[in-house]
């Protein structure tokens, strides 16, 4: 027999890689079929304007108004009118879809985005980060079924609440940004991801630092010189490297400009988000100590309480009629206990800090966490988890992905993921 040609070898490797990807996808699908409640196997209901202020705002735009006309959920009253204060992505979607479905966002939109595209994009992102189909699948299972994402999806399907829909949709944008950050770093893809994230959750705008670094990094490399024309080569190289920076800046202007313009039109100032007019800041009965008056939506006063519920609060559970039920408050539970694979972040700080790309992601995650720790509430209501941690959990998982399958951790990672999966399947609601 003749030895295989290089083309044959390449093709066989490609087939093997494809088979491993397919096997990994089947693993995730098998876990999903076992764990997902029956609700998530059905078409989600439409999100009506009467239940979601973003959808109500999109409908109001069709009528030529910025105010909602009447109170819809937790909105604000400013100068005698009711306004939506939540990020504009779902409002834009409701406006675009209004001719097809007036006053509501069809359920198939949720199904195609957070029901189908989000899990697939998560798998691609973690496979790319871990450089392994098998460990990428393990991280995908941990993220989909062992993090607050699972209860977010359940609430999206059951109620279409603005909090849960925006939280889930923002994950799509963050994953898209992370996927491209780990790959070709095309500015239009990263910009689209940043827009989806920041127009769903305002704090996601802080991931602009990763986008800026991805655009700026080529300028930091020494330009290639050739004997035939070093000056021309250097000039062309610098010009080509500057294009991503220009594209990045354009995207940042668009991503920041849309919500700032809406703020100006509704409240008279680009920097006025309207959050300080929330009724909750006048004294929310569910917030311990009535902490709102005079402090505004962000204050260091909230930091100790938020830090406790995000990092230290212990999950309490008991058996009721033979079933494990969570019995405790709704303010939050430590992310280290509910998703213990994140403990690798603490063990890998030095390794992560040595890599500039990972260091930037770690900085972004820390900045987002810092903002959330000073916010006036913890993400209430959330029995047994902290939903705000979703704003940075994917970035942390990407940082630890290269080491989850190491010589020792290959025996530790699966039990940690299994713990999280079982916890979110049987303890939270």
Secondary structure, 3 states (H helix, E strand, C coil): CCCCCHHHHHHHHHHHHHHHHHHHHHHHHHHHHHHCCHHHHCCCCCEECCCCHHHHHHHHHHCCCCCCCCCCCCCEEECCEEECCCCCHHHHHHHHHCCCCCCEECHHHHHHHHHHHHHHHHHHHHHHHHCCHHHHHHHHHHHHHCCCHHHHHHHHHHCCCHHHHHHHHHHHHHHHHHHHHCCCCCHHHHHHHHHHHHCCCHHHHHHHHHHHHHHHHHHHCCCCCCCCCHHHHHHHHHHHHHHHHHHHHHHHHHHHHHHHHHHHHHHCCCCCCCHHHCHHHHCCCCCCCCCCCCCCCECHHHHHHHHHHHHHCCCCEEEECCEEEECCCCCCCCHHHHCHHHHHHHHCHHHHHHCHHHHHHHHHHHHHHHHHHCECCCCCCCCCCCHHHHHHHHHHHHHHHHHCCCCCHHHHHHHHHHHHHHHHHHCCC
